Amino acid sequence: MAWRDFKKRFKRQMSDMLEIPSDIIMDLPKIVLVGDLQLFIENHRGIVEYTAENVRVNVGDYEVAVSGEELILRNILPDEICLEGRIKSLQFVR
């Protein structure tokens, strides 16, 4: 078993045992989609691409790729991004 897999499994078990949310222990993004109009991403690592049709956000081991129309970044905070517009798709890209 690879060391990386072992660490993930250990963190997940600790999260369950201590009843702490996985996104905190495992350093995962928290993504909230409100209809097709608004997207919140917590625990991001920065913006990779930003146009009115495509936004890519680094979230650690992968990127969140959003496509749509009239996309705008409403808020960019150190720990959260708020994206608004007509969201058509959301993908996780490695």
C-alpha positions in Angstrom: 0.0 0.0 0.0 1.3 3.4 -0.9 2.2 5.8 1.9 -0.2 8.4 0.5 -3.2 6.0 0.6 -2.2 5.0 4.2 -2.2 8.7 5.3 -5.6 9.3 3.7 -7.2 6.2 5.3 -5.6 7.1 8.7 -7.0 10.7 8.5 -10.4 9.4 7.6 -10.4 7.0 10.5 -9.3 9.8 12.9 -12.0 12.1 11.5 -14.7 9.4 12.2 -13.3 8.6 15.6 -13.0 12.2 16.8 -16.3 13.2 15.0 -14.5 16.1 13.2 -15.7 16.9 9.7 -13.6 15.2 7.0 -12.9 18.5 5.1 -11.0 19.8 8.1 -8.9 16.8 8.9 -8.2 15.7 5.4 -7.7 19.2 4.0 -10.5 18.8 1.4 -12.5 21.5 -0.3 -16.1 22.2 0.7 -18.2 23.0 -2.3 -21.7 24.3 -2.1 -23.8 24.7 -5.3 -26.9 26.9 -5.0 -29.1 25.9 -8.0 -27.3 26.8 -11.2 -26.6 30.4 -10.1 -24.0 30.4 -7.3 -21.0 28.3 -6.2 -19.0 28.5 -3.0 -15.6 26.8 -2.7 -14.0 26.7 0.7 -10.4 25.6 1.4 -9.1 26.5 -2.1 -5.5 27.1 -3.2 -6.1 29.8 -5.8 -7.5 30.5 -9.2 -5.9 28.8 -12.2 -8.1 30.2 -15.0 -10.9 32.9 -15.1 -13.0 33.9 -18.0 -16.7 34.6 -18.4 -17.2 31.0 -19.6 -14.6 29.0 -17.6 -13.2 29.1 -14.1 -10.7 26.7 -12.7 -9.8 26.6 -9.0 -6.9 24.7 -7.5 -8.1 22.7 -4.5 -5.0 20.7 -3.7 -4.6 17.4 -5.5 -6.9 18.5 -8.3 -8.8 21.4 -9.8 -12.5 22.3 -9.8 -13.4 23.3 -13.4 -16.6 25.3 -13.8 -18.2 26.2 -17.2 -21.1 28.4 -17.8 -22.2 31.9 -19.0 -21.5 35.3 -17.5 -19.4 33.9 -14.7 -18.1 36.4 -12.2 -16.1 36.0 -9.0 -18.2 37.7 -6.4 -15.9 37.2 -3.5 -12.3 36.0 -3.3 -11.2 35.5 0.2 -8.2 33.5 1.5 -10.4 30.6 2.5 -13.5 31.0 0.2 -14.5 31.8 -3.3 -18.0 32.8 -4.4 -18.7 32.4 -8.1 -22.0 33.6 -9.7 -23.5 33.3 -13.2 -25.2 30.6 -15.2 -23.4 27.4 -14.2 -23.6 24.6 -16.7 -21.1 22.1 -15.5 -18.8 21.3 -12.6 -15.9 18.9 -12.9 -13.0 17.6 -10.8 -9.8 17.5 -12.9 -6.6 15.9 -11.9 
